[in-house]
Amino acid sequence: MPDEIFTVQDVKSMTESASRKDDLSPSAEPARKNSDPEFLGLKSVFTPSRGDMGGGFCTIFEGKTGKTVFQIFWLAKPYANGQIPEPGKDWRNFVKSLPSMGPLDKEWAEKLQANLKEILTIDEKKKLFENYTKVKIRQLESIIRRSFEATSQCVFSAQTDAEPIARPELERAKVIKPLPPSPAELERMKREQEEKEKAEKEAKEKEEAKKEGNFEGTIIKCNPQVDPVKGKASSEIVPGDIVGVTIEGDGTSAVVNKYLQENNIEPLFPVDEIRETQGKKFIYVKISDEIRGYVPITKDIKIRVKEQPQPEQPKQGLSFMGDLFFFGLLGGALIILLFVIRYFFL
């Protein structure tokens, strides 16, 4: 509420109906414990020592600017001499208790509220926020009481207290609107949302990866190691291929990663199974007898594959040449032997 307008508000409409679940309900938990207070609430009741009227008010203003954001002024004539609200209580409880003082007299409430406006100037509210000691509160209480007595021709007894209030509490009570988030907060919110979506996606993928399988061990998520030059297309991967992966996550994943790093082992594992579920492709790698990794494939990419040694083939060409040379020598020796026999014996 702007400082130049101090309209009397009927607090009954805000507090009497429990079914409305009003934000000013005393059951609402204060938020100022988790945030530095930026506002100050001044609460006061004045009961008649001599006269027939009494009342109270609660005004909340921003400490930095002195701007009033909320104000309730209640004056009862005749004063019902009922339960007196306690200024030392939470401002919401205090506001809720004001109607118990008696029926609202709007005319007199507006007269005394005008006095309050003259006393609580912008500068006075700023000073009060900076130094709301008990001595300062008592001094201000005395000034307000004498001003009210001069206007109403009544003598009052007064009780006044101040309460620091944090912004989130007033936002929850819909007294002020929330501030727009800063760039840093927007970035934090965006990051948290992305992390949440990522976690939900991974959880869903993990559930899908477990479906229709009989493996009873631990399944962890892996990402493929992309090799656009020497890699093998994911559509051509077959069981038995040894593919490179990166292991993500905490728990078992972190333990596996630590083991691989400490033992200087590359994360290359044999493909155990390839499965397609609901249009999604999963490549399963065998990390150990108890642990499998699942690699979700969303598009055809080239995955790093370890080249496996080929079995040695018999060197047929060299064997044939050796045999030919052997039989050639044998034939030559036989021819020479025939010539020798013919020469000496025939």
VOPAGU-2260 file (C-alpha; in pm, 1 decimal, decimal comma):
REM VOPAGU-2260
SITE   aa  ch    i         X         Y         Z
SITE  MET   A    0       0,0       0,0       0,0
SITE  PRO   A    1     152,8     339,4     -96,5
SITE  ASP   A    2     242,8     578,2     185,5
SITE  GLU   A    3       9,7     851,2      61,1
SITE  ILE   A    4    -295,9     625,0      96,5
SITE  PHE   A    5    -394,5     490,5     441,1
SITE  THR   A    6    -732,0     332,8     381,5
SITE  VAL   A    7    -893,8     155,5     678,0
SITE  GLN   A    8    -906,0    -220,9     606,9
SITE  ASP   A    9   -1158,1    -459,6     754,0
SITE  VAL   A   10    -939,3    -739,1     890,9
SITE  LYS   A   11   -1243,1    -957,2     960,0
SITE  SER   A   12   -1260,7   -1042,3     590,9
SITE  MET   A   13    -900,2   -1163,3     612,1
SITE  THR   A   14    -908,3   -1356,5     936,9
SITE  GLU   A   15   -1252,8   -1478,9    1042,0
SITE  SER   A   16   -1317,4   -1752,1     784,2
SITE  ALA   A   17   -1099,3   -2055,0     851,4
SITE  SER   A   18   -1229,7   -2223,9     536,6
SITE  ARG   A   19   -1053,4   -1966,0     317,5
SITE  LYS   A   20    -707,9   -2097,9     417,3
SITE  ASP   A   21    -583,0   -1742,4     433,6
SITE  ASP   A   22    -209,7   -1678,7     399,8
SITE  LEU   A   23    -222,7   -1469,7     718,8
SITE  SER   A   24    -310,6   -1782,1     917,7
SITE  PRO   A   25     -94,4   -1827,2    1229,3
SITE  SER   A   26     -27,6   -2184,6    1117,9
SITE  ALA   A   27     184,0   -2054,2     832,7
SITE  GLU   A   28     550,5   -2108,5     915,7
SITE  PRO   A   29     760,9   -1787,9     927,2
SITE  ALA   A   30    1027,9   -1770,6     660,1
SITE  ARG   A   31    1254,9   -1503,3     806,1
SITE  LYS   A   32    1476,9   -1761,6     971,1
SITE  ASN   A   33    1612,5   -1851,7     627,4
SITE  SER   A   34    1660,7   -1502,0     492,9
SITE  ASP   A   35    1792,8   -1167,3     609,2
SITE  PRO   A   36    1504,5    -933,2     705,1
SITE  GLU   A   37    1442,7    -645,4     466,2
SITE  PHE   A   38    1124,9    -519,0     630,8
SITE  LEU   A   39    1015,6    -408,4     976,4
SITE  GLY   A   40     673,3    -454,4    1127,7
SITE  LEU   A   41     561,6    -206,4    1396,7
SITE  LYS   A   42     275,9    -341,3    1615,3
SITE  SER   A   43      96,3    -145,5    1883,6
SITE  VAL   A   44    -219,1    -157,9    2098,3
SITE  PHE   A   45    -362,6     130,2    2302,9
SITE  THR   A   46    -628,6      59,7    2561,4
SITE  PRO   A   47    -824,4     330,8    2743,6
SITE  SER   A   48    -710,1     439,4    3088,8
SITE  ARG   A   49    -993,3     691,0    3068,9
SITE  GLY   A   50   -1243,4     696,8    2782,4
SITE  ASP   A   51   -1443,8     457,8    2569,7
SITE  MET   A   52   -1221,4     376,2    2271,9
SITE  GLY   A   53    -919,5     156,3    2213,3
SITE  GLY   A   54    -746,2      -9,3    1926,0
SITE  GLY   A   55    -424,0    -111,0    1760,2
SITE  PHE   A   56    -234,2    -107,1    1438,4
SITE  CYS   A   57      26,7    -303,7    1243,9
SITE  THR   A   58     234,3    -131,5     979,6
SITE  ILE   A   59     504,6    -303,8     777,1
SITE  PHE   A   60     757,4    -104,5     576,0
SITE  GLU   A   61    1071,4    -167,0     374,6
SITE  GLY   A   62    1380,9     -71,2     570,5
SITE  LYS   A   63    1583,5      56,4     275,2
SITE  THR   A   64    1317,7     285,0     125,4
SITE  GLY   A   65    1079,2     340,2     417,8
SITE  LYS   A   66     788,3     248,5     189,4
SITE  THR   A   67     485,0      99,7     365,3
SITE  VAL   A   68     375,6    -227,1     208,3
SITE  PHE   A   69     104,2    -327,2     456,4
SITE  GLN   A   70     -99,8    -146,8     720,0
SITE  ILE   A   71    -397,1    -237,0     940,2
SITE  PHE   A   72    -548,0      18,2    1176,1
SITE  TRP   A   73    -827,9     -93,6    1410,7
SITE  LEU   A   74   -1014,8     131,0    1648,6
SITE  ALA   A   75   -1311,1      13,7    1855,2
SITE  LYS   A   76   -1565,9     252,6    2003,3
SITE  PRO   A   77   -1706,3     150,3    2238,4
SITE  TYR   A   78   -1405,1     -52,4    2353,6
SITE  ALA   A   79   -1520,4    -406,2    2435,5
SITE  ASN   A   80   -1252,8    -463,1    2701,4
SITE  GLY   A   81   -1193,0    -809,9    2556,2
SITE  GLN   A   82    -870,8    -997,4    2500,9
SITE  ILE   A   83    -588,6    -754,4    2428,4
SITE  PRO   A   84    -366,1    -852,5    2131,4
SITE  GLU   A   85      -1,5    -906,6    2224,6
SITE  PRO   A   86     239,5    -699,4    2011,0
SITE  GLY   A   87     518,6    -941,3    2099,4
SITE  LYS   A   88     352,6   -1216,7    1895,6
SITE  ASP   A   89     402,0   -1284,6    1525,7
SITE  TRP   A   90     253,2   -1005,1    1313,3
SITE  ARG   A   91      -2,1   -1241,4    1153,6
SITE  ASN   A   92    -133,2   -1354,3    1491,3
SITE  PHE   A   93    -142,4    -993,8    1605,7
SITE  VAL   A   94    -344,6    -884,9    1301,2
SITE  LYS   A   95    -586,4   -1171,1    1349,4
SITE  SER   A   96    -649,3   -1067,7    1713,1
SITE  LEU   A   97    -732,7    -701,1    1644,3
SITE  PRO   A   98   -1110,7    -749,8    1587,0
SITE  SER   A   99   -1142,6    -894,9    1939,4
SITE  MET   A  100   -1097,5    -540,8    2074,9
SITE  GLY   A  101   -1449,8    -442,0    1964,8
SITE  PRO   A  102   -1650,8    -323,9    1663,6
SITE  LEU   A  103   -1458,9    -109,5    1415,6
SITE  ASP   A  104   -1528,9     265,2    1417,5
SITE  LYS   A  105   -1405,1     375,4    1074,8
SITE  GLU   A  106   -1442,7     748,9    1134,8
SITE  TRP   A  107   -1222,3     754,5    1446,5
SITE  ALA   A  108    -982,6     499,9    1295,2
SITE  GLU   A  109    -919,8     732,4     999,4
SITE  LYS   A  110    -861,2    1031,6    1230,9
SITE  LEU   A  111    -598,5     852,1    1441,8
SITE  GLN   A  112    -443,3     686,6    1137,9
SITE  ALA   A  113    -382,8    1033,4     991,5
SITE  ASN   A  114    -186,6    1117,4    1308,9
SITE  LEU   A  115      20,9     802,8    1265,5
SITE  LYS   A  116     111,8     901,9     910,9
SITE  GLU   A  117     246,9    1234,9    1031,3
SITE  ILE   A  118     461,5    1063,4    1294,2
SITE  LEU   A  119     596,3     775,8    1084,2
SITE  THR   A  120     755,3     968,0     799,9
SITE  ILE   A  121     980,3     803,8     541,7
SITE  ASP   A  122    1295,5     921,7     722,7
SITE  GLU   A  123    1163,3     811,8    1061,7
SITE  LYS   A  124    1090,2     462,2     930,4
SITE  LYS   A  125    1439,2     431,0     779,3
SITE  LYS   A  126    1597,3     533,9    1111,0
SITE  LEU   A  127    1373,9     296,5    1302,4
SITE  PHE   A  128    1474,2       4,9    1078,9
SITE  GLU   A  129    1842,7      76,8    1136,9
SITE  ASN   A  130    1802,1      99,9    1513,1
SITE  TYR   A  131    1483,4     -53,6    1655,7
SITE  THR   A  132    1605,0     -86,5    2013,2
SITE  LYS   A  133    1365,9    -108,0    2307,8
SITE  VAL   A  134    1452,5     248,0    2406,2
SITE  LYS   A  135    1375,1     375,9    2056,7
SITE  ILE   A  136    1045,9     181,3    2049,9
SITE  ARG   A  137     941,4     323,0    2389,6
SITE  GLN   A  138    1018,2     676,7    2273,6
SITE  LEU   A  139     815,5     629,9    1956,2
SITE  GLU   A  140     532,2     471,6    2154,4
SITE  SER   A  141     514,6     776,1    2382,2
SITE  ILE   A  142     495,6    1011,7    2082,7
SITE  ILE   A  143     216,5     810,1    1917,3
SITE  ARG   A  144      18,6     778,4    2242,1
SITE  ARG   A  145      26,7    1153,5    2313,9
SITE  SER   A  146     -80,4    1230,7    1956,4
SITE  PHE   A  147    -376,5     991,6    1982,3
SITE  GLU   A  148    -477,5    1133,4    2320,7
SITE  ALA   A  149    -474,7    1490,1    2186,7
SITE  THR   A  150    -702,9    1394,3    1897,5
SITE  SER   A  151    -946,0    1166,2    2083,6
SITE  GLN   A  152    -947,8    1340,2    2424,8
SITE  CYS   A  153    -894,7     995,3    2581,1
SITE  VAL   A  154    -609,6     869,6    2797,7
SITE  PHE   A  155    -442,2     548,9    2675,5
SITE  SER   A  156    -211,9     277,7    2797,8
SITE  ALA   A  157       4,5     150,2    2512,0
SITE  GLN   A  158     217,2    -151,4    2424,7
SITE  THR   A  159     441,4    -145,7    2117,8
SITE  ASP   A  160     688,9    -384,0    1961,6
SITE  ALA   A  161     889,7    -417,8    1637,9
SITE  GLU   A  162     943,3    -733,5    1433,5
SITE  PRO   A  163    1198,7    -782,0    1153,4
SITE  ILE   A  164    1035,7    -961,0     860,0
SITE  ALA   A  165    1195,7   -1133,8     564,3
SITE  ARG   A  166    1077,4   -1086,0     206,7
SITE  PRO   A  167     973,9   -1451,9     148,5
SITE  GLU   A  168     727,5   -1431,4     437,8
SITE  LEU   A  169     550,8   -1130,2     287,0
SITE  GLU   A  170     555,6   -1293,7     -55,7
SITE  ARG   A  171     385,4   -1604,0      82,6
SITE  ALA   A  172     126,3   -1385,9     255,5
SITE  LYS   A  173      70,9   -1210,7     -82,1
SITE  VAL   A  174     151,0    -874,8      77,9
SITE  ILE   A  175     418,4    -809,2    -186,5
SITE  LYS   A  176     491,5    -963,9    -522,4
SITE  PRO   A  177     799,8   -1182,4    -566,7
SITE  LEU   A  178    1101,5   -1016,3    -724,3
SITE  PRO   A  179    1189,9   -1136,2   -1075,2
SITE  PRO   A  180    1480,6   -1382,7   -1063,1
SITE  SER   A  181    1829,4   -1246,2   -1127,1
SITE  PRO   A  182    2038,6   -1372,4   -1422,9
SITE  ALA   A  183    2235,6   -1592,5   -1182,9
SITE  GLU   A  184    1913,4   -1737,7   -1038,0
SITE  LEU   A  185    1774,7   -1795,1   -1387,3
SITE  GLU   A  186    2091,7   -1981,5   -1480,7
SITE  ARG   A  187    2073,3   -2187,3   -1161,1
SITE  MET   A  188    1705,8   -2269,7   -1222,8
SITE  LYS   A  189    1783,0   -2366,9   -1582,4
SITE  ARG   A  190    2070,8   -2588,3   -1469,0
SITE  GLU   A  191    1857,6   -2756,7   -1202,9
SITE  GLN   A  192    1578,6   -2817,6   -1454,8
SITE  GLU   A  193    1823,9   -2969,5   -1703,2
SITE  GLU   A  194    1971,3   -3193,3   -1434,5
SITE  LYS   A  195    1622,7   -3301,0   -1329,4
SITE  GLU   A  196    1521,5   -3380,8   -1687,1
SITE  LYS   A  197    1847,2   -3569,9   -1741,1
SITE  ALA   A  198    1793,3   -3775,4   -1424,8
SITE  GLU   A  199    1433,9   -3854,1   -1525,1
SITE  LYS   A  200    1544,8   -3953,5   -1875,2
SITE  GLU   A  201    1818,9   -4181,6   -1740,5
SITE  ALA   A  202    1579,7   -4341,7   -1492,8
SITE  LYS   A  203    1330,5   -4407,4   -1773,5
SITE  GLU   A  204    1604,3   -4547,7   -1998,0
SITE  LYS   A  205    1724,6   -4772,8   -1718,6
SITE  GLU   A  206    1375,1   -4910,4   -1666,9
SITE  GLU   A  207    1338,2   -4969,5   -2039,8
SITE  ALA   A  208    1680,8   -5134,9   -2050,3
SITE  LYS   A  209    1575,7   -5381,3   -1779,7
SITE  LYS   A  210    1257,9   -5485,6   -1957,8
SITE  GLU   A  211    1238,4   -5824,5   -2126,5
SITE  GLY   A  212    1576,1   -5927,1   -1985,8
SITE  ASN   A  213    1672,7   -6215,1   -1760,0
SITE  PHE   A  214    1994,2   -6058,4   -1627,6
SITE  GLU   A  215    1978,6   -6040,8   -1248,2
SITE  GLY   A  216    2299,9   -5847,6   -1186,3
SITE  THR   A  217    2363,7   -5472,3   -1181,6
SITE  ILE   A  218    2300,2   -5261,3   -1490,1
SITE  ILE   A  219    2476,5   -4926,0   -1526,3
SITE  LYS   A  220    2452,3   -4660,2   -1793,7
SITE  CYS   A  221    2732,9   -4607,3   -2045,7
SITE  ASN   A  222    2781,3   -4367,6   -2332,7
SITE  PRO   A  223    2951,9   -4472,3   -2656,9
SITE  GLN   A  224    3301,3   -4348,4   -2740,9
SITE  VAL   A  225    3257,3   -4184,5   -3080,8
SITE  ASP   A  226    3531,3   -4239,9   -3340,3
SITE  PRO   A  227    3425,2   -4072,0   -3667,4
SITE  VAL   A  228    3738,6   -4189,0   -3855,9
SITE  LYS   A  229    3807,5   -4551,0   -3760,5
SITE  GLY   A  230    3486,5   -4629,1   -3576,8
SITE  LYS   A  231    3221,4   -4880,5   -3671,1
SITE  ALA   A  232    2866,0   -4770,6   -3742,3
SITE  SER   A  233    2635,2   -4851,2   -3454,8
SITE  SER   A  234    2396,4   -5017,6   -3698,7
SITE  GLU   A  235    2675,0   -5264,9   -3786,8
SITE  ILE   A  236    2779,7   -5349,3   -3430,6
SITE  VAL   A  237    2731,0   -5718,9   -3354,4
SITE  PRO   A  238    2770,6   -5929,7   -3039,2
SITE  GLY   A  239    3137,4   -6007,1   -2983,7
SITE  ASP   A  240    3261,7   -5664,7   -3094,4
SITE  ILE   A  241    3471,8   -5490,8   -2830,5
SITE  VAL   A  242    3350,5   -5131,2   -2805,6
SITE  GLY   A  243    3473,0   -4827,1   -2614,0
SITE  VAL   A  244    3237,3   -4665,4   -2363,4
SITE  THR   A  245    3236,9   -4402,2   -2091,6
SITE  ILE   A  246    3066,8   -4487,6   -1763,5
SITE  GLU   A  247    2855,0   -4221,0   -1592,7
SITE  GLY   A  248    2690,6   -4186,5   -1254,2
SITE  ASP   A  249    2752,3   -4260,2    -889,0
SITE  GLY   A  250    2733,3   -4578,8    -686,1
SITE  THR   A  251    2840,0   -4885,6    -885,3
SITE  SER   A  252    2938,3   -4669,4   -1181,9
SITE  ALA   A  253    3179,1   -4468,0    -967,8
SITE  VAL   A  254    3330,4   -4787,4    -823,5
SITE  VAL   A  255    3387,6   -4931,6   -1172,8
SITE  ASN   A  256    3542,9   -4607,1   -1294,3
SITE  LYS   A  257    3776,0   -4594,8    -995,7
SITE  TYR   A  258    3885,2   -4955,7   -1052,8
SITE  LEU   A  259    3958,3   -4888,9   -1420,9
SITE  GLN   A  260    4159,4   -4576,0   -1343,5
SITE  GLU   A  261    4362,8   -4731,5   -1062,3
SITE  ASN   A  262    4452,0   -5030,5   -1281,6
SITE  ASN   A  263    4507,2   -4826,4   -1597,8
SITE  ILE   A  264    4244,8   -5024,3   -1789,1
SITE  GLU   A  265    4072,0   -4877,8   -2093,6
SITE  PRO   A  266    3691,1   -4902,3   -2083,6
SITE  LEU   A  267    3666,8   -5146,9   -2374,5
SITE  PHE   A  268    3409,6   -5422,5   -2325,8
SITE  PRO   A  269    3260,9   -5697,6   -2543,5
SITE  VAL   A  270    2910,6   -5654,2   -2680,0
SITE  ASP   A  271    2690,0   -5908,6   -2506,1
SITE  GLU   A  272    2351,9   -5831,6   -2660,2
SITE  ILE   A  273    2173,4   -5585,2   -2884,7
SITE  ARG   A  274    1810,2   -5512,9   -2817,0
SITE  GLU   A  275    1547,9   -5278,2   -2959,8
SITE  THR   A  276    1257,6   -5173,6   -2737,4
SITE  GLN   A  277     978,1   -4936,6   -2839,4
SITE  GLY   A  278    1182,7   -4791,5   -3122,4
SITE  LYS   A  279    1494,5   -4747,5   -2905,0
SITE  LYS   A  280    1816,1   -4939,5   -2947,6
SITE  PHE   A  281    2029,9   -5061,3   -2657,5
SITE  ILE   A  282    2375,0   -5214,2   -2684,9
SITE  TYR   A  283    2467,8   -5420,4   -2380,4
SITE  VAL   A  284    2834,0   -5467,4   -2288,8
SITE  LYS   A  285    2968,5   -5720,9   -2043,0
SITE  ILE   A  286    3175,3   -5543,9   -1778,1
SITE  SER   A  287    3191,1   -5844,3   -1547,7
SITE  ASP   A  288    2983,4   -6151,0   -1466,6
SITE  GLU   A  289    2772,7   -5940,8   -1228,9
SITE  ILE   A  290    2774,1   -5604,4   -1410,6
SITE  ARG   A  291    2642,3   -5509,1   -1751,0
SITE  GLY   A  292    2647,8   -5170,6   -1914,0
SITE  TYR   A  293    2372,6   -5046,0   -2142,1
SITE  VAL   A  294    2445,4   -4798,3   -2419,6
SITE  PRO   A  295    2137,1   -4616,7   -2553,1
SITE  ILE   A  296    2167,7   -4541,5   -2924,9
SITE  THR   A  297    1951,5   -4256,4   -3053,5
SITE  LYS   A  298    2106,4   -4226,1   -3400,2
SITE  ASP   A  299    2354,7   -4405,7   -3623,0
SITE  ILE   A  300    2703,2   -4304,8   -3507,9
SITE  LYS   A  301    3052,0   -4445,6   -3545,8
SITE  ILE   A  302    3164,8   -4614,4   -3226,0
SITE  ARG   A  303    3520,2   -4692,3   -3131,2
SITE  VAL   A  304    3584,3   -5065,3   -3179,7
SITE  LYS   A  305    3898,4   -5251,3   -3071,4
SITE  GLU   A  306    4062,6   -5432,5   -3358,6
SITE  GLN   A  307    4078,9   -5802,2   -3282,6
SITE  PRO   A  308    4378,9   -6008,6   -3406,0
SITE  GLN   A  309    4304,0   -6222,2   -3708,4
SITE  PRO   A  310    4396,3   -6597,2   -3697,9
SITE  GLU   A  311    4711,8   -6679,3   -3898,4
SITE  GLN   A  312    4648,2   -6836,6   -4237,9
SITE  PRO   A  313    4885,8   -7114,9   -4372,2
SITE  LYS   A  314    5138,0   -6977,9   -4617,1
SITE  GLN   A  315    5028,3   -7188,2   -4913,7
SITE  GLY   A  316    5238,6   -7010,0   -5175,5
SITE  LEU   A  317    5570,1   -7059,3   -4996,1
SITE  SER   A  318    5490,2   -7429,6   -4917,3
SITE  PHE   A  319    5417,2   -7503,9   -5282,9
SITE  MET   A  320    5743,5   -7348,7   -5404,5
SITE  GLY   A  321    5936,4   -7547,3   -5147,1
SITE  ASP   A  322    5778,9   -7873,8   -5260,6
SITE  LEU   A  323    5847,7   -7792,6   -5625,9
SITE  PHE   A  324    6214,9   -7723,3   -5553,1
SITE  PHE   A  325    6245,3   -8050,8   -5359,5
SITE  PHE   A  326    6094,2   -8264,1   -5632,7
SITE  GLY   A  327    6306,6   -8085,7   -5895,1
SITE  LEU   A  328    6625,6   -8175,9   -5713,9
SITE  LEU   A  329    6506,3   -8535,7   -5673,0
SITE  GLY   A  330    6433,7   -8565,3   -6045,5
SITE  GLY   A  331    6774,8   -8424,1   -6139,5
SITE  ALA   A  332    6949,6   -8670,7   -5912,3
SITE  LEU   A  333    6766,6   -8963,7   -6076,5
SITE  ILE   A  334    6869,0   -8851,4   -6426,0
SITE  ILE   A  335    7233,9   -8823,5   -6322,1
SITE  LEU   A  336    7215,1   -9169,4   -6164,5
SITE  LEU   A  337    7083,7   -9321,9   -6490,5
SITE  PHE   A  338    7370,2   -9165,8   -6689,1
SITE  VAL   A  339    7624,9   -9310,7   -6444,9
SITE  ILE   A  340    7475,8   -9662,1   -6466,5
SITE  ARG   A  341    7467,8   -9649,1   -6844,4
SITE  TYR   A  342    7826,2   -9530,9   -6868,1
SITE  PHE   A  343    7980,1   -9796,6   -6643,7
SITE  PHE   A  344    7760,9  -10098,0   -6699,3
SITE  LEU   A  345    7638,7  -10080,7   -7051,8
